[in-house]
Amino acid sequence: MKNLKRFVLLILLLLTLVILSSLFNHHRKLTIKFSNFYLLSENLYIDSAIERSKHSDISILVQNAKQRIISKFGSFSSSPIIIIAGTSQRAKAYGTNDFGSATAFPWDEYVVLGPKGYNIDVLAHELLHAELAYRLGYCLREFKLPIWLDEGIGMQVDYRKKYDIDIRLVNEKEIKRVKSINKRPIFNPNHFWSGGEKQVVLNYQISKALVSGILNQDLNSSLYTMIDKVKDGKAFEDVFTINKTLHNR
Ligand SMILES: [Zn+2]
């Protein structure tokens, strides 16, 4: 009993530390309402450095990116706060690179786009991360969702050719390496995004092809149905897997 109490306390402490470090790293996102960013429409904030003449293009881009997800998976239910940064420095201050990223807190999801990320592939990818976080809830997404699966799902709405690969030509060892990349390495930078551009592109290519193979094998099972199964207690690895019986038919 004592050990169980200690274990629960340790988990609570770890969770508090993760949330506090997240708050510290992302405090600018949380205070976006009080910044000089322009609120273009609900939850869409645009850097004051971006000319007004570009506002309607950005608004259309956001609508189109959401529509791409709806066309592919049937719906888009979350309302992430979207922050469009006008410069590299501003993107960095808001916790992202020149392209963009998605972050989830227990109460909200945030998508930040950098100056090179104003395109439907990048935005749809990041919005799908936010949708996934919304559907899974903070703890499942933060502590259980494998990184190859998170990125592989995001890549399903990213149609850039450079991320396509024939998975049959990829060495089994490489696939194992990508599937075993830890989401939260304590001491090292995350291996998914290290090793140079070629390596990072390969990591995305493998993740995209793996998820595509899993989703395409059974037309009766949609992405969101699979997410619901995980929410009901099944392990990600058991739900998002190649179904041998389907393959042997
Ligand atoms: Zn991603």
Residues whose N, C-alpha, C, O or C-beta is under 5 A from the ligand:
A	BS01	ZN	E151 G154
